[in-house]
């Protein structure tokens, strides 16, 4: 059920080419359902580097967190964002990660999934 909620959100609600929401979901999925605003902002900064880290933190707080909260996908405790659909089985996590890669139009092309890392 949790996988279906996230899959539906990623495929039907996230705009193609959006990188901010998929970045947050990607980090939450890779980090056992938890991440801070700063961690998400750092991930975006590493790949995009168009703005300062502080600007990305503002984008995450004012846009990404609002969107994810609007769809009841997260809970916020202090500075920690918690994915409401956690725990998720490893196979399903990999499937959702691939959807994040796809919707972001190659933004994360240098990241590898666990399966790709094991094969290398």
C-alpha positions in Angstrom: 0.0 0.0 0.0 2.7 2.5 1.0 4.6 1.7 -2.2 1.4 2.4 -4.3 1.0 5.8 -2.6 4.5 6.9 -3.4 4.5 5.4 -6.9 1.3 7.2 -7.7 2.6 10.4 -6.3 5.9 10.2 -8.3 4.3 9.2 -11.5 1.2 11.4 -11.4 1.9 14.4 -9.3 5.6 15.1 -9.7 6.3 17.1 -12.9 8.7 15.7 -15.4 12.0 17.4 -15.1 11.4 18.4 -11.5 14.5 17.8 -9.4 13.7 19.1 -6.0 10.9 16.8 -5.0 12.6 13.7 -6.5 15.8 14.7 -4.6 13.9 14.7 -1.3 12.2 11.4 -2.0 15.5 9.8 -3.2 17.3 10.8 -0.1 14.5 9.8 2.2 14.3 6.4 0.5 18.1 5.8 0.6 18.2 7.0 4.3 15.6 4.7 5.8 12.8 7.2 5.6 14.5 10.1 7.4 16.5 13.1 6.3 17.1 16.7 7.3 16.4 19.8 5.2 20.1 20.4 5.1 20.9 16.9 3.8 18.3 17.2 1.0 19.6 20.7 0.1 23.2 19.3 0.0 22.2 16.6 -2.4 20.6 19.1 -4.7 23.6 21.5 -4.4 26.0 18.7 -5.3 24.2 18.0 -8.6 23.0 21.5 -9.6 25.3 24.1 -8.1 23.2 27.0 -9.5 22.6 28.5 -6.1 24.1 28.7 -2.6 23.5 25.9 -0.2 21.4 28.3 1.9 19.2 29.0 -1.1 18.6 25.3 -1.6 17.7 25.0 2.1 15.1 27.7 1.6 13.8 25.9 -1.5 13.5 22.6 0.4 11.8 24.2 3.4 9.4 26.5 1.4 8.6 24.3 -1.6 9.5 20.6 -1.2 8.4 20.2 2.4 5.2 22.0 1.7 4.4 19.8 -1.3 5.2 16.5 0.5 3.3 17.6 3.5 0.3 18.7 1.4 0.0 15.1 0.1 0.5 13.7 3.7 3.7 11.9 2.7 5.9 13.3 5.5 5.9 14.2 9.2 8.3 16.9 10.4 10.0 16.6 13.8 12.4 19.4 14.7 14.6 19.5 11.5 14.0 15.9 10.5 11.7 14.9 7.7 10.2 11.5 8.2 8.5 9.6 5.3 5.1 8.5 6.5 5.1 5.4 4.3 8.2 3.9 6.0 9.2 1.0 6.4 9.3 -0.1 2.7 10.8 -3.4 1.5 14.2 -3.1 -0.2 12.9 -4.2 -3.6 10.2 -1.6 -3.5 12.7 1.1 -2.4 14.8 0.3 -5.5 11.7 0.5 -7.7 10.8 3.9 -6.2 14.3 5.2 -6.5 14.3 4.3 -10.2 11.0 6.3 -10.6 12.7 9.3 -9.0 15.6 8.9 -11.5 13.2 8.7 -14.4 11.0 11.7 -13.4 14.1 13.9 -12.9 15.2 13.4 -16.5 18.7 12.1 -15.7 19.5 14.6 -13.0 21.0 11.8 -10.9 22.6 9.9 -13.7 25.9 9.6 -11.7 24.2 7.9 -8.7 24.1 4.1 -8.6 21.4 1.9 -7.2 22.4 -0.8 -4.7 22.0 -3.5 -7.4 24.3 -1.5 -9.7 26.9 -1.1 -6.9 26.8 -4.9 -6.1 27.4 -5.7 -9.8 30.4 -3.4 -10.1 
